[in-house]
Structures are given as structure tokens and as C-alpha cells.
Amino acid sequence: MKKIKKGRAVFSVVNYMFLSLLALLCILPLLTILAMSFSSATAVAAGKVTLWPVEFTTMAYQYVIEKKEFWTSLLKSVERVLIGVPLSMILTILIAYPLSKEKEQLRARGVYVWLFFFTMLFSGGLIPGYLLITNLHLMDTIWALILPTILSVYNIVLMINFFRGIPKELEEAAIIDGASHFTTCFRVYVPCAKPSIATLTLFSFITQWNSYFDGLIFSNFPSSYPLASYLYTVVVKRDLSLLSIDEIKLLSVVDDRTIRCAQIFISLIPIILIYPFAQKYFVKGMTVGSVKG
């Protein structure tokens, strides 16, 4: 028993050290970005900024706040999240509920399962997807950003396994009382699946918020870019055609890296605010939903 206790103590120490190191590796880049966004251009150019602002200034944030294109793309991303996340969760629940039943209750269950599984391995490709969006006349619309990413088979699998873990007696009692399948789904299963729903909602939110490539493909004009696509053009691609003459002159005074750091940190604020509230459901939703029934 003493050897077991010593082994567990050693494992706990090593585990906490590893997790603390992993947490630092995730937090330190954010602190560096935050420090650079509040530092002066000369300090950033000289490489003096590490984890604390040098020559504190808010000029980068003033530049971002006054930039119309940033707020336009931000509103586009907010619209995408407000529409895409609820639709994604409704479709996930409506698909996962019948697929969580046995073959006796849904005869074609195996066919549907293999159909969804096939989409996890193969896709139509970029060009057919672009042609589909074009032929549907969805270019430069919010639906071109939402529909291709609205459904995740991985989320469906997690929800199916969570539903299968709910006692069948609850469903039988609801059916005896005269409840329909829709009533049973939304009044019995959904309230019991709050941890899984909160977890998948977080996944869907991150997918819709951070997706940038579809905005570049399905938007012909920068005014239609979501925030992630706009930041890509600013941080990676650095498309000067999106900047006015006055903004280009301002970049000669304000360091470009401080502005990019300010934009990146502002875009991270929604995720930073939402994640702590969903954290208490995250572990339970992942562990229960990942167990194969």
C-alpha cells in the first residue's frame, strides 16, 4: 500500500508539473501578444517586449477602433455565430436522436450511420464546393459561410453516444404518457444532455468564429469577409489594397506588429469570455459522449 501511495504521489507531482508547463505554453504567447499591443512602436521594433508592455500606449487600439473594416468583419462574424451555432445544434440533435435508437426502432439506422461516416473520410473537394455555392447564388452571403460548416459528424457521434447513455425508462415513461418523438427529444433527452450540448456548442462556436478559409473563397469583396478572414489578410497576407492612404501613412508612425497584436487580442476576447462558463460542462460532455455504446 505504501508503494502504491508513493507511486500515486509521484504521478500526481509529474502530472501537475506537465499540465502546468502545458498551460504556460498556451498562456505565454497570449501574454506576449497583449504586451506588444500595449507597447510603443520603437520598443517592439527593438525587440524589448516580452511579457510586459514597454512604453505603455493605447495607440494601436485607437487605430483598430477607428478602422471601419475591422468592425464590419466583426459584425459579420457575430452574425455568423448567432445564426450558425443554433442551427448547427438543432440539426445535430435532430440527427443524433433517431440514430441513438436500436435497429428494431430504426430499420435503416445502419445505412444512415455509414452514410455520415463516409463523409468523415471523403469530401467533394474545394472546386465542387465552390461551384455548388456559385450555382446556388450564395456568393458574398452569410449562408455561404454557414452552410458548409453547419454540421459536424464528430459532434453527431458524441451526441449519439450521450443520448444512448440516458436511461430508456425515461423515454418509455414519456411515451406511455402520450409524448411524441419530438416531445421526448426536446423535453426528456435535451434537458438530460446539457453537458454534451454545452460542449458541442463551444466546439461549434469556435468553428464558426475561427474559420477563415471559406471567407476568402466564398467572398469576392473584403466587405464580406468575416473577422478571421480579415485578420488573415492583415496578419499573413498583408493586403495593402484594403488600406486607405491615410492608414498607410499612419503605419509609418505606428508599428504594424502592435496593430496586428491588438486586432488578434480583440478577436480572442469572445472565446476567452465564453470558455470559462462552458468549462464545467466540457469534461463531462467529452467523457460521457466519447464512450461507445
Summary of the structure (lengths in Angstrom):
residues: 293
radius of gyration: 24.0
end to end distance: 34.8
largest distance: 74.1
contacts: 834
relative contact order: 0.13
helix: 77%
strand: 0%
